[in-house]
Amino acid sequence: MNITVVVPDRKVNDWEVSTFEVTEAGANLHNLRASFHPGARIIYPGTYKKLTRRGAIVMSNTPAEIRDHAGFINIARRKKSILINGLGLGVALAAILESDSVTDVTVIEKSADVITLVAPTFSDDKRVTIVCADAFEWQPPKGKRYNVVWHDIWDNICADNLPEMVRLHRKYGRRTDWQGSWCKELCRRYLTNREK
């Protein structure tokens, strides 16, 4: 699955969207190093977009990142009403909007700067509502139920994210038929390995 990001390169305060290139030599070196670390993600040569905060990568549209969202995307494309906690580059949002089955998508994003950078890309799609709020504090409209809820508010894959994932799943559990969190299973594996 390839998802093209059309968000223009631009910087707003600490946040920046930029294009970057992964050369074949760079991919080979990274993948060689990754071969020594079980669960490490491989990369492929190509031109990609990334979202950074103070220079640290928060998200990209590399194949590894897209694979992390594939389960959610495949389920959401067959549903009607979707809630996404975390806008990022809008990769998952763009992918599910390709489906005519999707009737409405609400995105909760905590950073007004990320919204400034990314939201204009989706301004012509009337199915999309982007709300500047904290996923832990925002309350869905009374009586609103979502077919699918996706939580992607973390900057990196870390077992320390698991308690927040549990909180979000509890909060939205009665509001949805299905929900998931970005890299939840990988975070669990990291926790298991850390405890050994």
C-alpha positions in Angstrom: 0.0 0.0 0.0 1.4 3.4 -1.0 -0.1 6.6 0.3 1.0 9.8 -1.3 1.1 12.8 1.0 0.2 16.1 -0.7 0.8 18.3 2.4 3.2 21.1 1.2 6.6 21.5 2.9 6.3 24.1 5.5 7.3 25.0 9.1 5.0 26.4 11.8 6.8 27.1 15.1 8.3 23.7 16.4 6.5 21.6 13.7 7.7 21.1 10.1 6.5 19.0 7.1 9.4 18.3 4.7 10.3 16.0 1.8 13.2 13.6 2.3 15.0 11.0 0.3 16.1 7.6 1.4 18.9 6.5 -0.9 19.6 2.9 -1.8 22.9 3.0 0.2 21.2 4.6 3.2 18.4 2.0 3.1 21.0 -0.8 2.9 23.0 0.5 5.9 19.9 1.0 8.0 18.5 -2.4 7.1 21.9 -4.1 7.9 21.8 -2.4 11.4 18.1 -3.4 11.8 19.0 -7.0 11.2 20.7 -7.2 14.6 17.6 -5.9 16.4 14.5 -8.2 16.4 11.4 -6.2 15.5 13.3 -3.4 13.9 11.6 -1.9 10.9 13.2 -2.0 7.5 13.1 0.9 5.1 13.1 1.2 1.3 14.7 3.7 -1.0 12.4 6.5 -2.2 11.1 10.0 -1.7 8.9 10.6 1.3 7.3 13.2 3.6 7.9 13.6 7.3 6.4 15.5 10.1 9.0 16.7 12.7 8.8 18.5 16.0 12.0 20.3 16.9 13.8 18.2 14.3 12.7 14.8 15.7 10.6 12.7 13.3 7.1 12.2 14.6 5.6 10.6 11.4 6.4 9.8 7.8 4.7 8.1 4.9 7.3 5.4 4.5 6.1 1.8 3.9 6.9 0.9 7.5 4.6 3.6 8.9 1.9 2.7 6.4 2.1 -1.0 7.5 1.6 0.2 11.1 -1.8 1.6 10.0 -2.8 -1.1 7.5 -5.2 -2.9 9.9 -7.0 0.2 10.8 -7.1 1.4 7.2 -8.5 -1.9 5.9 -11.3 -1.9 8.5 -12.1 1.8 8.3 -12.5 1.8 4.5 -15.5 -0.5 4.8 -17.2 1.5 7.5 -19.1 4.8 7.7 -18.3 6.8 10.8 -14.7 7.1 11.9 -12.9 8.8 14.8 -9.1 9.3 14.6 -7.2 10.6 17.6 -4.1 12.3 16.1 -3.8 13.9 12.7 -0.1 13.6 12.0 0.6 13.9 8.3 -2.9 12.8 7.5 -1.7 9.5 6.0 -4.4 7.3 7.6 -7.0 10.0 6.9 -6.1 10.2 3.2 -6.2 6.4 2.9 -9.7 6.0 4.3 -11.1 9.0 2.4 -10.4 7.0 -0.8 -13.4 4.9 0.1 -17.0 5.9 -0.8 -18.2 3.9 2.2 -16.8 6.5 4.6 -19.5 9.1 5.4 -17.8 11.1 8.2 -14.4 11.3 9.9 -13.7 13.3 13.0 -10.0 13.9 13.8 -8.9 15.1 17.2 -5.5 16.8 17.1 -3.9 18.5 20.1 -1.5 20.7 18.2 -2.9 23.8 16.5 0.3 24.0 14.6 -0.1 20.5 13.1 -3.7 21.5 12.1 -2.3 24.6 10.5 0.2 22.5 8.5 -2.0 19.6 7.5 -5.7 20.4 7.7 -5.9 22.6 4.6 -5.1 19.4 2.5 -8.5 18.1 3.6 -10.6 21.3 3.6 -12.5 20.4 0.4 -13.7 17.1 1.8 -17.0 17.7 3.6 -16.8 14.3 5.4 -13.9 15.6 7.5 -14.1 17.5 10.8 -10.8 18.4 12.5 -11.0 19.4 16.1 -8.2 21.0 18.1 -8.4 19.2 21.4 -6.8 16.6 23.7 -8.0 13.0 23.0 -8.2 12.4 26.8 -10.3 15.5 27.4 -12.5 15.8 24.3 -16.1 14.5 24.6 -17.9 13.2 21.5 -21.3 14.7 20.9 -24.1 13.1 23.0 -25.3 9.9 21.4 -22.7 9.8 18.7 -21.3 6.3 17.9 -18.4 5.5 15.7 -17.9 2.4 13.7 -14.1 2.6 14.1 -11.9 4.6 16.5 -8.1 4.8 15.9 -5.6 6.2 18.4 -2.3 7.6 17.1 -1.1 10.3 19.4 2.4 9.1 20.3 5.7 10.3 18.8 7.5 7.0 19.1 7.0 3.3 19.7 7.5 2.7 23.4 6.0 0.4 26.1 5.5 3.5 28.2 2.6 4.4 25.8 0.6 1.3 26.9 -1.2 2.9 30.0 -2.4 5.8 27.8 -3.6 3.3 25.2 -5.6 1.5 27.9 -7.1 4.8 29.1 -8.2 5.7 25.5 -9.7 2.3 24.9 -11.7 2.5 28.1 -12.8 6.1 27.3 -14.1 5.3 23.7 -15.0 1.6 24.2 -18.7 2.2 24.5 -18.7 4.6 21.6 -17.4 2.2 18.9 -17.7 -1.2 17.3 -13.9 -1.5 16.9 -10.8 0.5 18.0 -7.1 0.2 17.8 -3.9 2.0 18.8 -0.8 2.6 16.7 1.8 -0.1 17.3 0.0 -1.5 20.4 1.2 -5.0 19.8 4.8 -3.9 19.2 4.7 -1.8 22.4 3.5 -4.9 24.3 6.4 -6.9 22.8 8.9 -4.2 24.0 7.4 -4.4 27.4 7.7 -8.2 27.5 11.3 -8.0 26.4 12.1 -5.3 28.9 10.7 -7.5 31.7 12.9 -10.5 30.8 
